[in-house]
Amino acid sequence: MEHRPLGSTGLNVSIIGLGTVKLGRIRGLKHRAPASTLPDDAAAAELLRTTAELDINLLDTAPAYGTGEERLGALMHQHGWFGGREHWIISTKAGEEFDESADGGNGASRFDFSPIAIRASVERSLRRLRTDRIDLLLLHSDGRDEWIINDSGALSELNALKSRGIIRATGVSTKTVEGGLLAVEHCDVVMVTHNPAHTIEQRVIDAAQDAEIGVLIKKGLESGHAADPARAIRFVLATPGVSAMIIGTISPDHLRANAAAAAT
């Protein structure tokens, strides 16, 4: 698996990162044919073992992924981090949580970008992930990108935690072009949507490349709706400035196919 620099953070990430939303949450997802149950621990461990075997070192999770952080931390700890903690780049988020009991059991997100909430979220993530540091902490935008970056105080709190060594790099998972461009000015990393059917955020990728800011791609497979996943993977990874794309799966076979497409 090819690894690329994540901007100027000093971190090198595999060009495919494993998205772990499906390890902890089944409600409220936009993926095609969402699972009706979560994978059991044996299946989840096999997925993580395959991830390590493929030399994928980037794992993406979030408090909004239900029990995802907690399960990931427990499994990694149980299996000795499948080779050691130093092998992995752990990316998680703050600002959004998912309440499965809300909306009549359908689940709903709630957002809080206040500094106190961000700090509490990071501390909770450290406990859940059973680690002493988070390699990348992204603010999980609700669409108010510019307000979150400029006015909420969330980014200042992340920078304070970074100065203490708790976080190695900061960023925002954005939803607007304007927000993405602002994140490039204020963060180490930006996460944007990019795929053959959605290229409007190319401006953000270009600006990030010029500024040596890391770029992670979400929804590169159109939330599972891409007609030709292998083509979409090649399209995303051929885009100058892209560090890695995050692809969520609970299938080792799908993960191997994604890795194969990335290598061609």
Salt bridges, closest charged atoms under 4 A:
GLU2 OE2 - ARG4 NE 3.10
ASP41 OD1 - ARG71 NH2 2.69
GLU46 OE1 - ARG49 NH1 2.93
ASP55 OD2 - HIS3 NE2 3.30
ASP60 OD2 - LYS93 NZ 2.79
GLU69 OE1 - ARG128 NH1 3.35
GLU96 OE1 - HIS140 ND1 3.40
GLU97 OE1 - ARG110 NH2 3.26
GLU97 OE2 - ARG124 NH2 2.83
ASP99 OD2 - ARG110 NH1 3.53
GLU100 OE1 - ARG27 NH1 2.52
ASP132 OD1 - ARG133 NH1 3.19
ASP135 OD2 - ARG85 NH2 3.02
ASP135 OD1 - ARG133 NE 3.93
ASP135 OD1 - ARG168 NH1 3.14
ASP142 OD2 - ARG144 NH2 2.84
GLU157 OE2 - ARG119 NH1 3.27
ASP188 OD2 - LYS162 NZ 2.86
GLU201 OE2 - HIS198 NE2 2.81
ASP253 OD1 - ARG256 NH1 2.99
